[in-house]
Amino acid sequence: MTDYEAIVEQATSLLAGQDDLVANAANLSSLLFHALDEVNWVGFYFRKGDELIVGPFQGRPACVAIPMGRGVCGTAAELRMVQRVPDVDAFDGHIACDGASRSEIVIPIIRNGELLGVLDLDSPVTDRFDQGDEDFLRKIAEVFVKSLG
């Protein structure tokens, strides 16, 4: 079983003293990709106007731009609500960047009421993400936002 508390502590230490958005997103993507089982993509999309633009990530090449409200990431961003999708093939409008992905979770990144973007994790396993994963990733998003000052 994954020790989520230890990963949160590691993330907090990793980002301590650094407030650069790209540097912190890069390090968090790598940390999560290597610490979590059964994930094939971990990364950030940042809001730019009416789109989400790919940021630092780990995994296969990704879709570069996602319109707000489209796919799992765009839906999470537009609604500002976590999207936990047990089977991406059953999600109407899913954007398939990596055909191996079977489930996905997307956490909105919000700072002072402003949507910065989303944290996106994909898995090649159906129904990979549960409430425990969601709670953990919300904490990771908080650590990220706090690191930005």
C-alpha positions as CSV (number, residue, x, y, z in Angstrom):
1,M,0.0,0.0,0.0
2,T,1.2,3.5,-0.9
3,D,2.2,5.7,2.0
4,Y,0.4,8.9,0.9
5,E,1.5,10.8,4.1
6,A,5.1,10.2,3.3
7,I,4.7,11.4,-0.3
8,V,3.0,14.6,0.9
9,E,5.9,15.2,3.3
10,Q,8.4,14.5,0.5
11,A,6.5,16.9,-1.8
12,T,6.5,19.6,0.8
13,S,10.2,19.3,1.3
14,L,10.9,19.1,-2.4
15,L,9.1,22.4,-3.1
16,A,10.2,24.2,0.0
17,G,11.9,27.5,-0.8
18,Q,11.0,27.4,-4.5
19,D,8.1,29.4,-5.9
20,D,8.5,28.8,-9.6
21,L,5.4,27.3,-11.1
22,V,7.2,25.3,-13.8
23,A,10.0,24.0,-11.6
24,N,7.6,22.8,-8.9
25,A,5.2,21.2,-11.4
26,A,8.1,19.4,-13.0
27,N,9.3,18.0,-9.7
28,L,5.8,17.1,-8.5
29,S,5.1,15.3,-11.8
30,S,8.2,13.2,-11.4
31,L,7.7,12.5,-7.7
32,L,4.1,11.2,-8.3
33,F,5.0,9.3,-11.4
34,H,7.7,7.3,-9.7
35,A,6.0,7.0,-6.3
36,L,2.6,5.7,-7.4
37,D,1.8,2.3,-8.8
38,E,-0.2,1.7,-12.0
39,V,0.1,5.2,-13.5
40,N,1.2,5.9,-17.0
41,W,0.9,9.7,-17.2
42,V,1.2,12.4,-14.5
43,G,1.3,16.0,-15.2
44,F,-0.1,19.5,-15.3
45,Y,-2.1,21.6,-17.7
46,F,-2.1,25.3,-17.2
47,R,-4.9,27.7,-18.1
48,K,-4.2,30.1,-20.9
49,G,-7.4,32.0,-21.9
50,D,-10.1,29.5,-22.8
51,E,-7.6,26.5,-23.1
52,L,-5.5,24.3,-21.0
53,I,-1.9,24.1,-22.3
54,V,0.3,21.1,-21.3
55,G,2.9,21.8,-18.7
56,P,5.5,19.6,-17.1
57,F,4.6,15.9,-17.1
58,Q,5.9,12.3,-17.0
59,G,4.7,9.8,-19.6
60,R,4.1,9.5,-23.3
61,P,3.7,12.7,-25.4
62,A,0.5,14.5,-24.5
63,C,-2.2,16.6,-26.1
64,V,-0.9,20.2,-26.2
65,A,-4.1,22.2,-25.9
66,I,-7.5,21.2,-24.4
67,P,-10.4,23.6,-24.7
68,M,-12.2,24.4,-21.4
69,G,-15.1,22.1,-20.9
70,R,-13.7,19.4,-23.2
71,G,-12.5,16.0,-22.1
72,V,-11.8,15.1,-18.5
73,C,-9.3,17.9,-17.9
74,G,-11.4,20.6,-19.5
75,T,-14.4,19.4,-17.6
76,A,-12.5,19.5,-14.3
77,A,-11.2,23.0,-15.1
78,E,-14.6,24.4,-16.2
79,L,-16.5,23.0,-13.2
80,R,-13.6,23.5,-10.8
81,M,-14.4,20.0,-9.5
82,V,-12.4,16.8,-9.3
83,Q,-13.2,14.4,-12.0
84,R,-12.5,10.8,-11.1
85,V,-13.2,8.6,-14.1
86,P,-13.1,4.8,-13.6
87,D,-13.4,4.0,-17.3
88,V,-12.3,6.7,-19.8
89,D,-14.1,4.9,-22.6
90,A,-17.4,5.6,-20.8
91,F,-16.7,9.3,-20.4
92,D,-18.5,11.3,-23.0
93,G,-16.0,13.4,-24.9
94,H,-12.9,11.8,-23.5
95,I,-9.8,13.0,-25.3
96,A,-7.5,10.0,-25.8
97,C,-3.9,11.2,-25.8
98,D,-2.5,7.8,-24.8
99,G,-4.5,4.9,-26.0
100,A,-3.2,2.8,-23.0
101,S,-5.1,4.9,-20.5
102,R,-8.1,3.3,-19.0
103,S,-8.9,5.5,-15.9
104,E,-8.1,9.1,-15.0
105,I,-8.3,11.6,-12.1
106,V,-8.0,15.3,-12.6
107,I,-7.6,17.8,-9.7
108,P,-8.3,21.5,-10.4
109,I,-5.5,23.8,-9.2
110,I,-7.0,26.9,-7.7
111,R,-5.1,29.8,-6.1
112,N,-7.0,32.8,-4.5
113,G,-10.1,31.9,-6.4
114,E,-8.3,31.8,-9.8
115,L,-8.0,28.6,-11.8
116,L,-4.3,28.0,-12.6
117,G,-4.9,24.7,-14.3
118,V,-5.2,21.0,-13.4
119,L,-3.2,18.0,-12.1
120,D,-3.9,15.0,-14.3
121,L,-3.1,11.3,-13.6
122,D,-3.9,8.5,-16.0
123,S,-3.7,4.7,-15.4
124,P,-3.7,1.7,-17.7
125,V,-5.9,0.0,-15.2
126,T,-9.7,0.5,-15.1
127,D,-11.0,1.9,-11.8
128,R,-7.5,2.7,-10.5
129,F,-8.4,5.8,-8.5
130,D,-10.5,5.8,-5.4
131,Q,-11.5,8.3,-2.7
132,G,-8.2,7.8,-0.9
133,D,-6.3,8.8,-4.1
134,E,-8.6,11.8,-4.5
135,D,-8.0,13.0,-0.9
136,F,-4.2,12.5,-1.3
137,L,-4.1,14.4,-4.6
138,R,-6.1,17.2,-3.2
139,K,-3.4,17.5,-0.5
140,I,-0.7,17.5,-3.2
141,A,-2.5,20.3,-5.0
142,E,-2.6,22.3,-1.8
143,V,1.2,21.8,-1.4
144,F,1.7,22.9,-4.9
145,V,-0.4,26.1,-4.5
146,K,1.2,27.0,-1.2
147,S,4.7,26.6,-2.8
148,L,3.8,29.4,-5.2
149,G,3.7,32.0,-2.4
